[in-house]
Structure formats: C-alpha cells, structure tokens
Amino acid sequence: MSLLEGILKRLRNLQEDPKNNERYFEINGKKKCKVSYIRNTSSYELKIFNEQGGNDTYQFDDIDMTAIEIYDLLQSEKEQ
C-alpha cells in the first residue's frame, strides 16, 4: 500500500467511525499533524505542528485535498 492510499484509508475511517473523529499522522515517531473530521459540515480540519510548538490550521471539504496536504507534509519530512 502506498503512503497516499494509507492516508486516504485513515481519512475514510474517520468518516465511518462515529466514535473517532481525529487522527494523528507522524513520521519517525514525531507527530506532524492532526486531522479532525467535522461531521455536521462533512469537512476536515488539518492542524500542522511546527518546530516552535505552534500550529497552522486549515479546513478542507474534500478528502482528496486533505490527503494530498498530509502526503506533501510527510514526504517533505522524509526528504530532510
């Protein structure tokens, strides 16, 4: 399974599991972002953690765009 397929599978699981509405993505044991699924708007909130301890938050109403953002974030960390 490719990295992108794995990300999409996790995001779909968020949609389907009413008890779980957030998921962390990490690389090398370090949390890079948190995704929350907002059921009443069917959208995703992506919180990207930065090195200074802060974060940037983005909202997406499309699962594919959310997955691509997470993929880009994880790939950029792999390459460093």
C-alpha positions as CSV (number, residue, x, y, z in Angstrom):
1,M,0.0,0.0,0.0
2,S,1.4,3.4,-0.9
3,L,1.6,6.3,1.5
4,L,-1.2,8.1,-0.2
5,E,-3.5,5.1,-0.1
6,G,-2.8,4.7,3.6
7,I,-3.7,8.3,4.3
8,L,-6.9,8.1,2.3
9,K,-7.9,4.9,4.2
10,R,-7.3,6.6,7.5
11,L,-9.4,9.6,6.4
12,R,-12.2,7.4,5.3
13,N,-12.2,5.6,8.6
14,L,-12.7,9.0,10.3
15,Q,-15.9,9.5,8.2
16,E,-17.2,6.0,9.0
17,D,-16.4,5.7,12.7
18,P,-18.8,7.9,14.8
19,K,-16.7,7.4,17.9
20,N,-13.4,8.6,16.5
21,N,-13.2,12.0,14.9
22,E,-9.5,12.7,15.0
23,R,-6.3,11.1,13.9
24,Y,-2.6,12.0,14.2
25,F,0.0,11.5,11.5
26,E,3.6,11.1,12.4
27,I,6.9,10.4,10.9
28,N,9.9,9.0,12.7
29,G,7.9,8.9,15.9
30,K,7.2,12.7,15.8
31,K,3.6,14.0,15.4
32,K,3.4,16.2,12.3
33,C,-0.3,16.9,12.2
34,K,-3.7,16.2,13.5
35,V,-6.8,15.7,11.3
36,S,-10.3,16.2,12.8
37,Y,-13.4,15.2,10.9
38,I,-16.3,17.6,11.4
39,R,-19.5,15.6,10.9
40,N,-22.0,18.4,10.7
41,T,-20.1,20.1,7.8
42,S,-18.5,16.9,6.3
43,S,-15.2,18.7,6.3
44,Y,-11.7,18.1,7.7
45,E,-9.6,20.3,9.9
46,L,-5.9,19.9,9.4
47,K,-3.6,21.1,12.2
48,I,0.0,21.1,11.2
49,F,2.5,21.3,14.1
50,N,5.7,23.4,13.6
51,E,9.1,23.2,15.2
52,Q,8.4,26.2,17.5
53,G,5.5,24.4,19.2
54,G,2.8,26.4,17.3
55,N,0.5,25.2,14.6
56,D,-1.3,26.2,11.4
57,T,-4.9,25.1,10.9
58,Y,-6.6,24.6,7.6
59,Q,-10.1,23.4,6.6
60,F,-10.9,21.2,3.6
61,D,-14.3,20.0,2.4
62,D,-12.6,17.5,0.1
63,I,-11.0,14.2,1.2
64,D,-8.5,14.2,-1.7
65,M,-7.2,17.7,-1.0
66,T,-6.8,16.8,2.7
67,A,-4.9,13.6,1.8
68,I,-2.6,15.5,-0.6
69,E,-1.7,18.1,2.0
70,I,-0.9,15.3,4.5
71,Y,1.1,13.4,1.9
72,D,3.1,16.5,1.0
73,L,3.9,17.2,4.6
74,L,5.1,13.7,5.3
75,Q,7.1,13.4,2.1
76,S,8.9,16.7,2.8
77,E,9.9,15.4,6.2
78,K,11.1,12.1,4.7
79,E,13.4,14.0,2.3
80,Q,15.1,16.0,5.1
